[in-house]
Amino acid sequence: MDTKPAKDQAILGVVTEALPNTMFRLKIEGQEEELLAYLAGKMRMNRIRVLVGDKVLVEIDPYGGKGRITKRL
């Protein structure tokens, strides 16, 4: 059985800390631990601002463990 999430499967998270170089620390819904995530290219290109407290959709990389923020809610 394959336990990795599908590539296009996104989960909901809340930004807890903004780090340099468009990196963010996220609190994932339903989990205790925090996740390190970066902005997706389309969000950088369109200059979408993400602030602490924003709810975002995140795709988790099955290999590296980092997430990619794909949408701000």
CHARMM internal coordinates of N, CA and C (Angstrom, degrees):
IC EDIT
DIST 1 N 1 CA 1.4508
DIST 1 CA 1 C 1.5137
ANGL 1 N 1 CA 1 C 110.11
DIST 1 C 2 N 1.3100
ANGL 1 CA 1 C 2 N 115.81
DIHE 1 N 1 CA 1 C 2 N 144.93
DIST 2 N 2 CA 1.4568
ANGL 1 C 2 N 2 CA 122.02
DIHE 1 CA 1 C 2 N 2 CA 179.07
DIST 2 CA 2 C 1.5287
ANGL 2 N 2 CA 2 C 108.78
DIHE 1 C 2 N 2 CA 2 C -96.89
DIST 2 C 3 N 1.3396
ANGL 2 CA 2 C 3 N 117.67
DIHE 2 N 2 CA 2 C 3 N 118.89
DIST 3 N 3 CA 1.4596
ANGL 2 C 3 N 3 CA 121.07
DIHE 2 CA 2 C 3 N 3 CA -176.88
DIST 3 CA 3 C 1.5188
ANGL 3 N 3 CA 3 C 112.78
DIHE 2 C 3 N 3 CA 3 C -98.73
DIST 3 C 4 N 1.3447
ANGL 3 CA 3 C 4 N 117.44
DIHE 3 N 3 CA 3 C 4 N -3.06
DIST 4 N 4 CA 1.4622
ANGL 3 C 4 N 4 CA 120.69
DIHE 3 CA 3 C 4 N 4 CA -179.75
DIST 4 CA 4 C 1.5194
ANGL 4 N 4 CA 4 C 109.86
DIHE 3 C 4 N 4 CA 4 C -74.30
DIST 4 C 5 N 1.3617
ANGL 4 CA 4 C 5 N 117.99
DIHE 4 N 4 CA 4 C 5 N 143.85
DIST 5 N 5 CA 1.4537
ANGL 4 C 5 N 5 CA 118.96
DIHE 4 CA 4 C 5 N 5 CA 176.16
DIST 5 CA 5 C 1.5194
ANGL 5 N 5 CA 5 C 110.94
DIHE 4 C 5 N 5 CA 5 C -70.08
DIST 5 C 6 N 1.3145
ANGL 5 CA 5 C 6 N 116.00
DIHE 5 N 5 CA 5 C 6 N 152.43
DIST 6 N 6 CA 1.4624
ANGL 5 C 6 N 6 CA 120.45
DIHE 5 CA 5 C 6 N 6 CA 178.13
DIST 6 CA 6 C 1.5202
ANGL 6 N 6 CA 6 C 109.68
DIHE 5 C 6 N 6 CA 6 C -65.50
DIST 6 C 7 N 1.3266
ANGL 6 CA 6 C 7 N 116.09
DIHE 6 N 6 CA 6 C 7 N 154.21
DIST 7 N 7 CA 1.4605
ANGL 6 C 7 N 7 CA 120.15
DIHE 6 CA 6 C 7 N 7 CA -175.15
DIST 7 CA 7 C 1.5206
ANGL 7 N 7 CA 7 C 112.49
DIHE 6 C 7 N 7 CA 7 C -61.87
DIST 7 C 8 N 1.3334
ANGL 7 CA 7 C 8 N 117.44
DIHE 7 N 7 CA 7 C 8 N -39.58
DIST 8 N 8 CA 1.4540
ANGL 7 C 8 N 8 CA 119.87
DIHE 7 CA 7 C 8 N 8 CA -177.03
DIST 8 CA 8 C 1.5323
ANGL 8 N 8 CA 8 C 112.77
DIHE 7 C 8 N 8 CA 8 C -91.09
DIST 8 C 9 N 1.3239
ANGL 8 CA 8 C 9 N 118.08
DIHE 8 N 8 CA 8 C 9 N 7.31
DIST 9 N 9 CA 1.4501
ANGL 8 C 9 N 9 CA 121.43
DIHE 8 CA 8 C 9 N 9 CA 178.56
DIST 9 CA 9 C 1.5288
ANGL 9 N 9 CA 9 C 109.11
DIHE 8 C 9 N 9 CA 9 C -81.95
DIST 9 C 10 N 1.3116
ANGL 9 CA 9 C 10 N 116.77
DIHE 9 N 9 CA 9 C 10 N 121.09
DIST 10 N 10 CA 1.4608
ANGL 9 C 10 N 10 CA 121.46
DIHE 9 CA 9 C 10 N 10 CA -178.41
DIST 10 CA 10 C 1.5197
ANGL 10 N 10 CA 10 C 109.76
DIHE 9 C 10 N 10 CA 10 C -110.41
DIST 10 C 11 N 1.3330
ANGL 10 CA 10 C 11 N 115.70
DIHE 10 N 10 CA 10 C 11 N 147.25
DIST 11 N 11 CA 1.4575
ANGL 10 C 11 N 11 CA 121.04
DIHE 10 CA 10 C 11 N 11 CA 176.96
DIST 11 CA 11 C 1.5219
ANGL 11 N 11 CA 11 C 108.93
DIHE 10 C 11 N 11 CA 11 C -119.95
DIST 11 C 12 N 1.3065
ANGL 11 CA 11 C 12 N 116.34
DIHE 11 N 11 CA 11 C 12 N 161.78
DIST 12 N 12 CA 1.4559
ANGL 11 C 12 N 12 CA 121.98
DIHE 11 CA 11 C 12 N 12 CA -176.30
DIST 12 CA 12 C 1.5252
ANGL 12 N 12 CA 12 C 110.11
DIHE 11 C 12 N 12 CA 12 C -93.51
DIST 12 C 13 N 1.3209
ANGL 12 CA 12 C 13 N 116.12
DIHE 12 N 12 CA 12 C 13 N 137.41
DIST 13 N 13 CA 1.4582
ANGL 12 C 13 N 13 CA 121.86
DIHE 12 CA 12 C 13 N 13 CA 178.55
DIST 13 CA 13 C 1.5140
ANGL 13 N 13 CA 13 C 110.98
DIHE 12 C 13 N 13 CA 13 C -143.71
DIST 13 C 14 N 1.3336
ANGL 13 CA 13 C 14 N 115.91
DIHE 13 N 13 CA 13 C 14 N 165.17
DIST 14 N 14 CA 1.4608
ANGL 13 C 14 N 14 CA 122.54
DIHE 13 CA 13 C 14 N 14 CA 178.15
DIST 14 CA 14 C 1.5232
ANGL 14 N 14 CA 14 C 107.74
DIHE 13 C 14 N 14 CA 14 C -123.45
DIST 14 C 15 N 1.3327
ANGL 14 CA 14 C 15 N 116.67
DIHE 14 N 14 CA 14 C 15 N 132.42
DIST 15 N 15 CA 1.4633
ANGL 14 C 15 N 15 CA 122.00
DIHE 14 CA 14 C 15 N 15 CA -179.17
DIST 15 CA 15 C 1.5339
ANGL 15 N 15 CA 15 C 108.66
DIHE 14 C 15 N 15 CA 15 C -73.20
DIST 15 C 16 N 1.3316
ANGL 15 CA 15 C 16 N 116.22
DIHE 15 N 15 CA 15 C 16 N 124.96
DIST 16 N 16 CA 1.4645
ANGL 15 C 16 N 16 CA 120.75
DIHE 15 CA 15 C 16 N 16 CA 179.04
DIST 16 CA 16 C 1.5151
ANGL 16 N 16 CA 16 C 112.61
DIHE 15 C 16 N 16 CA 16 C -106.39
DIST 16 C 17 N 1.3561
ANGL 16 CA 16 C 17 N 116.90
DIHE 16 N 16 CA 16 C 17 N -25.06
DIST 17 N 17 CA 1.4631
ANGL 16 C 17 N 17 CA 120.39
DIHE 16 CA 16 C 17 N 17 CA -178.01
DIST 17 CA 17 C 1.5185
ANGL 17 N 17 CA 17 C 109.33
DIHE 16 C 17 N 17 CA 17 C -153.40
DIST 17 C 18 N 1.3352
ANGL 17 CA 17 C 18 N 115.73
DIHE 17 N 17 CA 17 C 18 N 136.80
DIST 18 N 18 CA 1.4676
ANGL 17 C 18 N 18 CA 121.41
DIHE 17 CA 17 C 18 N 18 CA 175.49
DIST 18 CA 18 C 1.5254
ANGL 18 N 18 CA 18 C 107.75
DIHE 17 C 18 N 18 CA 18 C -100.41
DIST 18 C 19 N 1.3270
ANGL 18 CA 18 C 19 N 116.33
DIHE 18 N 18 CA 18 C 19 N 125.42
DIST 19 N 19 CA 1.4535
ANGL 18 C 19 N 19 CA 123.08
DIHE 18 CA 18 C 19 N 19 CA -178.12
DIST 19 CA 19 C 1.5287
ANGL 19 N 19 CA 19 C 109.21
DIHE 18 C 19 N 19 CA 19 C -109.48
DIST 19 C 20 N 1.3269
ANGL 19 CA 19 C 20 N 118.39
DIHE 19 N 19 CA 19 C 20 N 165.79
DIST 20 N 20 CA 1.4670
ANGL 19 C 20 N 20 CA 119.92
DIHE 19 CA 19 C 20 N 20 CA 177.76
DIST 20 CA 20 C 1.5321
ANGL 20 N 20 CA 20 C 112.27
DIHE 19 C 20 N 20 CA 20 C -63.70
DIST 20 C 21 N 1.3270
ANGL 20 CA 20 C 21 N 114.72
DIHE 20 N 20 CA 20 C 21 N 160.78
DIST 21 N 21 CA 1.4608
ANGL 20 C 21 N 21 CA 122.50
DIHE 20 CA 20 C 21 N 21 CA 175.09
DIST 21 CA 21 C 1.5296
ANGL 21 N 21 CA 21 C 112.75
DIHE 20 C 21 N 21 CA 21 C 64.48
DIST 21 C 22 N 1.3299
ANGL 21 CA 21 C 22 N 117.27
DIHE 21 N 21 CA 21 C 22 N 39.58
DIST 22 N 22 CA 1.4790
ANGL 21 C 22 N 22 CA 125.94
DIHE 21 CA 21 C 22 N 22 CA 179.04
DIST 22 CA 22 C 1.5266
ANGL 22 N 22 CA 22 C 112.79
DIHE 21 C 22 N 22 CA 22 C 51.70
DIST 22 C 23 N 1.3117
ANGL 22 CA 22 C 23 N 116.19
DIHE 22 N 22 CA 22 C 23 N 40.36
DIST 23 N 23 CA 1.4615
ANGL 22 C 23 N 23 CA 121.54
DIHE 22 CA 22 C 23 N 23 CA 173.42
DIST 23 CA 23 C 1.5261
ANGL 23 N 23 CA 23 C 107.43
DIHE 22 C 23 N 23 CA 23 C -106.68
DIST 23 C 24 N 1.3271
ANGL 23 CA 23 C 24 N 115.42
DIHE 23 N 23 CA 23 C 24 N 149.40
DIST 24 N 24 CA 1.4578
ANGL 23 C 24 N 24 CA 121.01
DIHE 23 CA 23 C 24 N 24 CA -177.47
DIST 24 CA 24 C 1.5153
ANGL 24 N 24 CA 24 C 109.77
DIHE 23 C 24 N 24 CA 24 C -138.64
DIST 24 C 25 N 1.3335
ANGL 24 CA 24 C 25 N 115.70
DIHE 24 N 24 CA 24 C 25 N 149.91
DIST 25 N 25 CA 1.4572
ANGL 24 C 25 N 25 CA 121.67
DIHE 24 CA 24 C 25 N 25 CA 172.51
DIST 25 CA 25 C 1.5220
ANGL 25 N 25 CA 25 C 106.22
DIHE 24 C 25 N 25 CA 25 C -103.04
DIST 25 C 26 N 1.3388
ANGL 25 CA 25 C 26 N 116.11
DIHE 25 N 25 CA 25 C 26 N 127.98
DIST 26 N 26 CA 1.4598
ANGL 25 C 26 N 26 CA 122.02
DIHE 25 CA 25 C 26 N 26 CA -174.19
DIST 26 CA 26 C 1.5146
ANGL 26 N 26 CA 26 C 111.68
DIHE 25 C 26 N 26 CA 26 C -118.76
DIST 26 C 27 N 1.3156
ANGL 26 CA 26 C 27 N 115.50
DIHE 26 N 26 CA 26 C 27 N 147.43
DIST 27 N 27 CA 1.4620
ANGL 26 C 27 N 27 CA 122.61
DIHE 26 CA 26 C 27 N 27 CA 170.50
DIST 27 CA 27 C 1.5181
ANGL 27 N 27 CA 27 C 106.17
DIHE 26 C 27 N 27 CA 27 C -103.23
DIST 27 C 28 N 1.3186
ANGL 27 CA 27 C 28 N 117.28
DIHE 27 N 27 CA 27 C 28 N 116.73
DIST 28 N 28 CA 1.4606
ANGL 27 C 28 N 28 CA 122.65
DIHE 27 CA 27 C 28 N 28 CA -176.99
DIST 28 CA 28 C 1.5228
ANGL 28 N 28 CA 28 C 109.35
DIHE 27 C 28 N 28 CA 28 C -84.50
DIST 28 C 29 N 1.3403
ANGL 28 CA 28 C 29 N 115.95
DIHE 28 N 28 CA 28 C 29 N 137.77
DIST 29 N 29 CA 1.4652
ANGL 28 C 29 N 29 CA 121.47
DIHE 28 CA 28 C 29 N 29 CA 179.09
DIST 29 CA 29 C 1.5319
ANGL 29 N 29 CA 29 C 110.18
DIHE 28 C 29 N 29 CA 29 C -61.29
DIST 29 C 30 N 1.3173
ANGL 29 CA 29 C 30 N 116.81
DIHE 29 N 29 CA 29 C 30 N 126.81
DIST 30 N 30 CA 1.4528
ANGL 29 C 30 N 30 CA 121.27
DIHE 29 CA 29 C 30 N 30 CA 176.77
DIST 30 CA 30 C 1.5144
ANGL 30 N 30 CA 30 C 115.11
DIHE 29 C 30 N 30 CA 30 C 85.37
DIST 30 C 31 N 1.3484
ANGL 30 CA 30 C 31 N 118.81
DIHE 30 N 30 CA 30 C 31 N 4.48
DIST 31 N 31 CA 1.4592
ANGL 30 C 31 N 31 CA 121.49
DIHE 30 CA 30 C 31 N 31 CA 178.54
DIST 31 CA 31 C 1.5230
ANGL 31 N 31 CA 31 C 109.37
DIHE 30 C 31 N 31 CA 31 C -128.40
DIST 31 C 32 N 1.3159
ANGL 31 CA 31 C 32 N 115.97
DIHE 31 N 31 CA 31 C 32 N 151.46
DIST 32 N 32 CA 1.4626
ANGL 31 C 32 N 32 CA 121.50
DIHE 31 CA 31 C 32 N 32 CA 179.99
DIST 32 CA 32 C 1.5223
ANGL 32 N 32 CA 32 C 112.27
DIHE 31 C 32 N 32 CA 32 C -81.06
DIST 32 C 33 N 1.3237
ANGL 32 CA 32 C 33 N 117.68
DIHE 32 N 32 CA 32 C 33 N -38.98
DIST 33 N 33 CA 1.4604
ANGL 32 C 33 N 33 CA 121.60
DIHE 32 CA 32 C 33 N 33 CA -172.64
DIST 33 CA 33 C 1.5309
ANGL 33 N 33 CA 33 C 111.67
DIHE 32 C 33 N 33 CA 33 C -78.71
DIST 33 C 34 N 1.3330
ANGL 33 CA 33 C 34 N 114.32
DIHE 33 N 33 CA 33 C 34 N 161.54
DIST 34 N 34 CA 1.4531
ANGL 33 C 34 N 34 CA 120.56
DIHE 33 CA 33 C 34 N 34 CA 177.75
DIST 34 CA 34 C 1.5229
ANGL 34 N 34 CA 34 C 109.01
DIHE 33 C 34 N 34 CA 34 C -101.32
DIST 34 C 35 N 1.3361
ANGL 34 CA 34 C 35 N 115.44
DIHE 34 N 34 CA 34 C 35 N 158.76
DIST 35 N 35 CA 1.4545
ANGL 34 C 35 N 35 CA 122.15
DIHE 34 CA 34 C 35 N 35 CA -175.28
DIST 35 CA 35 C 1.5217
ANGL 35 N 35 CA 35 C 109.03
DIHE 34 C 35 N 35 CA 35 C -125.81
DIST 35 C 36 N 1.3165
ANGL 35 CA 35 C 36 N 116.45
DIHE 35 N 35 CA 35 C 36 N 142.51
DIST 36 N 36 CA 1.4553
ANGL 35 C 36 N 36 CA 122.09
DIHE 35 CA 35 C 36 N 36 CA 175.45
DIST 36 CA 36 C 1.5244
ANGL 36 N 36 CA 36 C 107.68
DIHE 35 C 36 N 36 CA 36 C -92.01
DIST 36 C 37 N 1.3518
ANGL 36 CA 36 C 37 N 116.64
DIHE 36 N 36 CA 36 C 37 N 132.15
DIST 37 N 37 CA 1.4655
ANGL 36 C 37 N 37 CA 120.31
DIHE 36 CA 36 C 37 N 37 CA -176.77
DIST 37 CA 37 C 1.5191
ANGL 37 N 37 CA 37 C 110.33
DIHE 36 C 37 N 37 CA 37 C -140.47
DIST 37 C 38 N 1.3332
ANGL 37 CA 37 C 38 N 115.05
DIHE 37 N 37 CA 37 C 38 N 157.57
DIST 38 N 38 CA 1.4558
ANGL 37 C 38 N 38 CA 121.64
DIHE 37 CA 37 C 38 N 38 CA 177.57
DIST 38 CA 38 C 1.5236
ANGL 38 N 38 CA 38 C 108.87
DIHE 37 C 38 N 38 CA 38 C -124.21
DIST 38 C 39 N 1.3306
ANGL 38 CA 38 C 39 N 116.94
DIHE 38 N 38 CA 38 C 39 N 164.75
DIST 39 N 39 CA 1.4540
ANGL 38 C 39 N 39 CA 121.66
DIHE 38 CA 38 C 39 N 39 CA -179.82
DIST 39 CA 39 C 1.5295
ANGL 39 N 39 CA 39 C 110.69
DIHE 38 C 39 N 39 CA 39 C -78.98
DIST 39 C 40 N 1.3120
ANGL 39 CA 39 C 40 N 116.24
DIHE 39 N 39 CA 39 C 40 N 141.93
DIST 40 N 40 CA 1.4583
ANGL 39 C 40 N 40 CA 121.34
DIHE 39 CA 39 C 40 N 40 CA 174.78
DIST 40 CA 40 C 1.5249
ANGL 40 N 40 CA 40 C 109.57
DIHE 39 C 40 N 40 CA 40 C -71.72
DIST 40 C 41 N 1.3071
ANGL 40 CA 40 C 41 N 116.75
DIHE 40 N 40 CA 40 C 41 N 158.43
DIST 41 N 41 CA 1.4547
ANGL 40 C 41 N 41 CA 122.35
DIHE 40 CA 40 C 41 N 41 CA -176.51
DIST 41 CA 41 C 1.5186
ANGL 41 N 41 CA 41 C 113.95
DIHE 40 C 41 N 41 CA 41 C -60.00
DIST 41 C 42 N 1.3274
ANGL 41 CA 41 C 42 N 118.01
DIHE 41 N 41 CA 41 C 42 N -39.63
DIST 42 N 42 CA 1.4667
ANGL 41 C 42 N 42 CA 121.03
DIHE 41 CA 41 C 42 N 42 CA 179.84
DIST 42 CA 42 C 1.5270
ANGL 42 N 42 CA 42 C 110.85
DIHE 41 C 42 N 42 CA 42 C -65.17
DIST 42 C 43 N 1.3357
ANGL 42 CA 42 C 43 N 116.84
DIHE 42 N 42 CA 42 C 43 N -34.92
DIST 43 N 43 CA 1.4647
ANGL 42 C 43 N 43 CA 119.47
DIHE 42 CA 42 C 43 N 43 CA 179.19
DIST 43 CA 43 C 1.5275
ANGL 43 N 43 CA 43 C 110.71
DIHE 42 C 43 N 43 CA 43 C -70.95
DIST 43 C 44 N 1.3257
ANGL 43 CA 43 C 44 N 117.00
DIHE 43 N 43 CA 43 C 44 N -35.68
DIST 44 N 44 CA 1.4665
ANGL 43 C 44 N 44 CA 120.22
DIHE 43 CA 43 C 44 N 44 CA 175.61
DIST 44 CA 44 C 1.5263
ANGL 44 N 44 CA 44 C 110.56
DIHE 43 C 44 N 44 CA 44 C -67.95
DIST 44 C 45 N 1.3246
ANGL 44 CA 44 C 45 N 116.18
DIHE 44 N 44 CA 44 C 45 N -44.44
DIST 45 N 45 CA 1.4530
ANGL 44 C 45 N 45 CA 121.37
DIHE 44 CA 44 C 45 N 45 CA -176.70
DIST 45 CA 45 C 1.5358
ANGL 45 N 45 CA 45 C 111.67
DIHE 44 C 45 N 45 CA 45 C -63.24
DIST 45 C 46 N 1.3289
ANGL 45 CA 45 C 46 N 116.94
DIHE 45 N 45 CA 45 C 46 N -39.80
DIST 46 N 46 CA 1.4679
ANGL 45 C 46 N 46 CA 121.44
DIHE 45 CA 45 C 46 N 46 CA -179.77
DIST 46 CA 46 C 1.5190
ANGL 46 N 46 CA 46 C 112.98
DIHE 45 C 46 N 46 CA 46 C -90.77
DIST 46 C 47 N 1.3319
ANGL 46 CA 46 C 47 N 116.67
DIHE 46 N 46 CA 46 C 47 N 5.19
DIST 47 N 47 CA 1.4666
ANGL 46 C 47 N 47 CA 124.06
DIHE 46 CA 46 C 47 N 47 CA 177.28
DIST 47 CA 47 C 1.5261
ANGL 47 N 47 CA 47 C 113.05
DIHE 46 C 47 N 47 CA 47 C 53.88
DIST 47 C 48 N 1.3293
ANGL 47 CA 47 C 48 N 115.89
DIHE 47 N 47 CA 47 C 48 N 47.26
DIST 48 N 48 CA 1.4575
ANGL 47 C 48 N 48 CA 121.69
DIHE 47 CA 47 C 48 N 48 CA 175.30
DIST 48 CA 48 C 1.5189
ANGL 48 N 48 CA 48 C 107.50
DIHE 47 C 48 N 48 CA 48 C -76.65
DIST 48 C 49 N 1.3086
ANGL 48 CA 48 C 49 N 116.82
DIHE 48 N 48 CA 48 C 49 N 124.51
DIST 49 N 49 CA 1.4589
ANGL 48 C 49 N 49 CA 120.59
DIHE 48 CA 48 C 49 N 49 CA -178.61
DIST 49 CA 49 C 1.5236
ANGL 49 N 49 CA 49 C 110.29
DIHE 48 C 49 N 49 CA 49 C -89.85
DIST 49 C 50 N 1.3153
ANGL 49 CA 49 C 50 N 115.42
DIHE 49 N 49 CA 49 C 50 N 136.29
DIST 50 N 50 CA 1.4588
ANGL 49 C 50 N 50 CA 122.41
DIHE 49 CA 49 C 50 N 50 CA 177.84
DIST 50 CA 50 C 1.5217
ANGL 50 N 50 CA 50 C 106.93
DIHE 49 C 50 N 50 CA 50 C -120.17
DIST 50 C 51 N 1.3275
ANGL 50 CA 50 C 51 N 116.08
DIHE 50 N 50 CA 50 C 51 N 125.78
DIST 51 N 51 CA 1.4586
ANGL 50 C 51 N 51 CA 121.94
DIHE 50 CA 50 C 51 N 51 CA -177.17
DIST 51 CA 51 C 1.5269
ANGL 51 N 51 CA 51 C 110.06
DIHE 50 C 51 N 51 CA 51 C -117.45
DIST 51 C 52 N 1.3210
ANGL 51 CA 51 C 52 N 115.42
DIHE 51 N 51 CA 51 C 52 N 165.53
DIST 52 N 52 CA 1.4634
ANGL 51 C 52 N 52 CA 121.05
DIHE 51 CA 51 C 52 N 52 CA 177.35
DIST 52 CA 52 C 1.5191
ANGL 52 N 52 CA 52 C 108.62
DIHE 51 C 52 N 52 CA 52 C -62.78
DIST 52 C 53 N 1.3205
ANGL 52 CA 52 C 53 N 116.31
DIHE 52 N 52 CA 52 C 53 N 131.66
DIST 53 N 53 CA 1.4570
ANGL 52 C 53 N 53 CA 121.87
DIHE 52 CA 52 C 53 N 53 CA -179.19
DIST 53 CA 53 C 1.5193
ANGL 53 N 53 CA 53 C 113.89
DIHE 52 C 53 N 53 CA 53 C 99.05
DIST 53 C 54 N 1.3240
ANGL 53 CA 53 C 54 N 118.35
DIHE 53 N 53 CA 53 C 54 N -10.62
DIST 54 N 54 CA 1.4631
ANGL 53 C 54 N 54 CA 121.67
DIHE 53 CA 53 C 54 N 54 CA 179.88
DIST 54 CA 54 C 1.5283
ANGL 54 N 54 CA 54 C 110.24
DIHE 53 C 54 N 54 CA 54 C -72.84
DIST 54 C 55 N 1.3379
ANGL 54 CA 54 C 55 N 115.86
DIHE 54 N 54 CA 54 C 55 N 143.86
DIST 55 N 55 CA 1.4612
ANGL 54 C 55 N 55 CA 121.17
DIHE 54 CA 54 C 55 N 55 CA 172.26
DIST 55 CA 55 C 1.5268
ANGL 55 N 55 CA 55 C 107.31
DIHE 54 C 55 N 55 CA 55 C -90.60
DIST 55 C 56 N 1.3350
ANGL 55 CA 55 C 56 N 116.55
DIHE 55 N 55 CA 55 C 56 N 134.58
DIST 56 N 56 CA 1.4583
ANGL 55 C 56 N 56 CA 122.05
DIHE 55 CA 55 C 56 N 56 CA -175.76
DIST 56 CA 56 C 1.5255
ANGL 56 N 56 CA 56 C 110.51
DIHE 55 C 56 N 56 CA 56 C -136.53
DIST 56 C 57 N 1.3298
ANGL 56 CA 56 C 57 N 115.44
DIHE 56 N 56 CA 56 C 57 N 157.10
DIST 57 N 57 CA 1.4619
ANGL 56 C 57 N 57 CA 121.77
DIHE 56 CA 56 C 57 N 57 CA 171.35
DIST 57 CA 57 C 1.5235
ANGL 57 N 57 CA 57 C 108.12
DIHE 56 C 57 N 57 CA 57 C -96.17
DIST 57 C 58 N 1.3248
ANGL 57 CA 57 C 58 N 116.33
DIHE 57 N 57 CA 57 C 58 N 134.72
DIST 58 N 58 CA 1.4599
ANGL 57 C 58 N 58 CA 121.95
DIHE 57 CA 57 C 58 N 58 CA -174.26
DIST 58 CA 58 C 1.5175
ANGL 58 N 58 CA 58 C 109.87
DIHE 57 C 58 N 58 CA 58 C -128.57
DIST 58 C 59 N 1.3335
ANGL 58 CA 58 C 59 N 115.93
DIHE 58 N 58 CA 58 C 59 N 135.47
DIST 59 N 59 CA 1.4640
ANGL 58 C 59 N 59 CA 122.04
DIHE 58 CA 58 C 59 N 59 CA 169.66
DIST 59 CA 59 C 1.5157
ANGL 59 N 59 CA 59 C 106.86
DIHE 58 C 59 N 59 CA 59 C -103.05
DIST 59 C 60 N 1.3201
ANGL 59 CA 59 C 60 N 117.57
DIHE 59 N 59 CA 59 C 60 N 128.12
DIST 60 N 60 CA 1.4656
ANGL 59 C 60 N 60 CA 121.34
DIHE 59 CA 59 C 60 N 60 CA -178.18
DIST 60 CA 60 C 1.5202
ANGL 60 N 60 CA 60 C 109.74
DIHE 59 C 60 N 60 CA 60 C -94.91
DIST 60 C 61 N 1.3315
ANGL 60 CA 60 C 61 N 115.92
DIHE 60 N 60 CA 60 C 61 N 131.55
DIST 61 N 61 CA 1.4556
ANGL 60 C 61 N 61 CA 122.26
DIHE 60 CA 60 C 61 N 61 CA 176.77
DIST 61 CA 61 C 1.5283
ANGL 61 N 61 CA 61 C 108.34
DIHE 60 C 61 N 61 CA 61 C -72.91
DIST 61 C 62 N 1.3219
ANGL 61 CA 61 C 62 N 119.05
DIHE 61 N 61 CA 61 C 62 N 124.48
DIST 62 N 62 CA 1.4705
ANGL 61 C 62 N 62 CA 119.65
DIHE 61 CA 61 C 62 N 62 CA -177.06
DIST 62 CA 62 C 1.5216
ANGL 62 N 62 CA 62 C 113.70
DIHE 61 C 62 N 62 CA 62 C -69.83
DIST 62 C 63 N 1.3262
ANGL 62 CA 62 C 63 N 118.73
DIHE 62 N 62 CA 62 C 63 N -16.43
DIST 63 N 63 CA 1.4608
ANGL 62 C 63 N 63 CA 121.14
DIHE 62 CA 62 C 63 N 63 CA -176.41
DIST 63 CA 63 C 1.5218
ANGL 63 N 63 CA 63 C 112.51
DIHE 62 C 63 N 63 CA 63 C -100.50
DIST 63 C 64 N 1.3250
ANGL 63 CA 63 C 64 N 118.58
DIHE 63 N 63 CA 63 C 64 N -51.18
DIST 64 N 64 CA 1.4482
ANGL 63 C 64 N 64 CA 121.53
DIHE 63 CA 63 C 64 N 64 CA -173.56
DIST 64 CA 64 C 1.5184
ANGL 64 N 64 CA 64 C 114.73
DIHE 63 C 64 N 64 CA 64 C -86.47
DIST 64 C 65 N 1.3294
ANGL 64 CA 64 C 65 N 116.96
DIHE 64 N 64 CA 64 C 65 N -24.12
DIST 65 N 65 CA 1.4435
ANGL 64 C 65 N 65 CA 119.77
DIHE 64 CA 64 C 65 N 65 CA -179.84
DIST 65 CA 65 C 1.5212
ANGL 65 N 65 CA 65 C 113.75
DIHE 64 C 65 N 65 CA 65 C 89.79
DIST 65 C 66 N 1.3209
ANGL 65 CA 65 C 66 N 118.52
DIHE 65 N 65 CA 65 C 66 N -9.58
DIST 66 N 66 CA 1.4570
ANGL 65 C 66 N 66 CA 120.75
DIHE 65 CA 65 C 66 N 66 CA 176.25
DIST 66 CA 66 C 1.5169
ANGL 66 N 66 CA 66 C 108.89
DIHE 65 C 66 N 66 CA 66 C -82.10
DIST 66 C 67 N 1.3277
ANGL 66 CA 66 C 67 N 114.42
DIHE 66 N 66 CA 66 C 67 N 158.66
DIST 67 N 67 CA 1.4526
ANGL 66 C 67 N 67 CA 119.70
DIHE 66 CA 66 C 67 N 67 CA 178.50
DIST 67 CA 67 C 1.5092
ANGL 67 N 67 CA 67 C 110.56
DIHE 66 C 67 N 67 CA 67 C -110.42
DIST 67 C 68 N 1.3352
ANGL 67 CA 67 C 68 N 115.67
DIHE 67 N 67 CA 67 C 68 N 160.38
DIST 68 N 68 CA 1.4563
ANGL 67 C 68 N 68 CA 121.31
DIHE 67 CA 67 C 68 N 68 CA 176.06
DIST 68 CA 68 C 1.5175
ANGL 68 N 68 CA 68 C 107.65
DIHE 67 C 68 N 68 CA 68 C -120.53
DIST 68 C 69 N 1.3326
ANGL 68 CA 68 C 69 N 116.41
DIHE 68 N 68 CA 68 C 69 N 119.72
DIST 69 N 69 CA 1.4601
ANGL 68 C 69 N 69 CA 121.76
DIHE 68 CA 68 C 69 N 69 CA 179.67
DIST 69 CA 69 C 1.5177
ANGL 69 N 69 CA 69 C 107.70
DIHE 68 C 69 N 69 CA 69 C -76.74
DIST 69 C 70 N 1.3373
ANGL 69 CA 69 C 70 N 116.48
DIHE 69 N 69 CA 69 C 70 N 118.77
DIST 70 N 70 CA 1.4494
ANGL 69 C 70 N 70 CA 120.97
DIHE 69 CA 69 C 70 N 70 CA -175.51
DIST 70 CA 70 C 1.5267
ANGL 70 N 70 CA 70 C 113.79
DIHE 69 C 70 N 70 CA 70 C -107.55
DIST 70 C 71 N 1.3368
ANGL 70 CA 70 C 71 N 117.47
DIHE 70 N 70 CA 70 C 71 N -22.01
DIST 71 N 71 CA 1.4600
ANGL 70 C 71 N 71 CA 119.60
DIHE 70 CA 70 C 71 N 71 CA -177.78
DIST 71 CA 71 C 1.5090
ANGL 71 N 71 CA 71 C 110.43
DIHE 70 C 71 N 71 CA 71 C -154.99
DIST 71 C 72 N 1.3259
ANGL 71 CA 71 C 72 N 115.84
DIHE 71 N 71 CA 71 C 72 N 140.45
DIST 72 N 72 CA 1.4603
ANGL 71 C 72 N 72 CA 122.26
DIHE 71 CA 71 C 72 N 72 CA 174.70
DIST 72 CA 72 C 1.5101
ANGL 72 N 72 CA 72 C 108.52
DIHE 71 C 72 N 72 CA 72 C -100.33
DIST 72 C 73 N 1.3185
ANGL 72 CA 72 C 73 N 117.62
DIHE 72 N 72 CA 72 C 73 N 128.83
DIST 73 N 73 CA 1.4685
ANGL 72 C 73 N 73 CA 121.78
DIHE 72 CA 72 C 73 N 73 CA -178.06
DIST 73 CA 73 C 1.5082
ANGL 73 N 73 CA 73 C 112.13
DIHE 72 C 73 N 73 CA 73 C -98.47
END
COOR INIT
IC SEED 1 N 1 CA 1 C
IC BUILD
